[in-house]
Amino acid sequence: MKKVIMDVDTGVDDALAILYGLESGQLDMLGITTVNGNVPLEMVNANTLKVLSLAGREDVPVHPGADRPLLRASEHVHHIHGDDGIGNALDDLVYSNRCEEQFAADFIIEQAKNDPGEITLIAVGPLTNLALAFRKEPNLSEWLDEVVIMGGLVSEMGRGNKLPNSEFNIYTDAEAAQIVFHSGAETTLVSLDVTKQTLLSNGDIETLEGRKYHDFVKQSTEVYRAFSKEKFNLDGCALHDPLTVGYVLNRDFLKIEKHHVDVETVSPLNYGQTVCDFNNLLDRKPNVNVCLGVDAEAFVSHFLETLGREG
């Protein structure tokens, strides 16, 4: 069992990623930390607790984190994730679990210090909590086994989802991303280039008919799928955050290369752009494992198989 902490801004695909990780049977979920992102922090906290209750995993502690980016004002995407962030799919769910008092960054530091070299941090939202943790504890980069991040755009310029060259998670707090990328931690970036190739179609969802999560997956993704259809003419929605968990479960889903990656924090046209120096023009040490290819069919099949195991 691989020890992990998930750092989330629980919208639709975060929720699916949490369920995927829990149901895989391969991850020892030490805790989940929350961050402002897709929706405001209080919604992220509630959504995370609801998803854990749905999964019957109220034992997993939830630690609230940053309620805003380091420097910029918050921006949210209710038009993609619904009024509450998860398509109002769990409005009727009664949950009794509560958030912990310990702040997310402190929880990350404590766990990594107690288990040096053993913990993988899976970050599928803005990187504010991680930046605060790295700034507070200089040894954190050595204590963590790996940081696996959903974010950025490295090889398909002009095809971002926030600005033409920027992906939402990095755009939301580019200064935080810059701190994390230069922390010295072993870092893998599962970027929009590959995640958008992993589509969950209406037909895929129906393969879960009669299973535990069918209704939640169908209802939570309804707004998300409608947005994808209108904006990108896609039949379904991309499994951005679940693919990040998928990489931790099976490295063969993705092809990676290590390059130097930095983050644009100044340009109003390119704020949040992840700049990958493929040709080593800057002559700087490679700092990020960049994902450049994905076996989308194998991953989506595994995702569906995993969520469909229980009736």
Salt bridges, closest charged atoms under 4 A:
ASP59 OD1 - ARG57 NE 2.83
ASP67 OD1 - ARG68 NE 2.83
GLU75 OE1 - LYS162 NZ 2.91
ASP106 OD1 - LYS136 NZ 2.55
ASP115 OD2 - LYS3 NZ 2.59
GLU146 OE1 - ARG251 NH2 2.78
GLU156 OE1 - LYS196 NZ 2.67
GLU186 OE1 - LYS258 NZ 3.37
GLU206 OE1 - HIS214 NE2 3.39
GLU206 OE2 - LYS218 NZ 3.68
GLU209 OE1 - HIS214 NE2 3.38
ASP215 OD1 - HIS214 ND1 3.01
GLU257 OE1 - HIS259 NE2 2.84
ASP262 OD1 - HIS182 NE2 3.11
GLU310 OE1 - LYS212 NZ 3.83
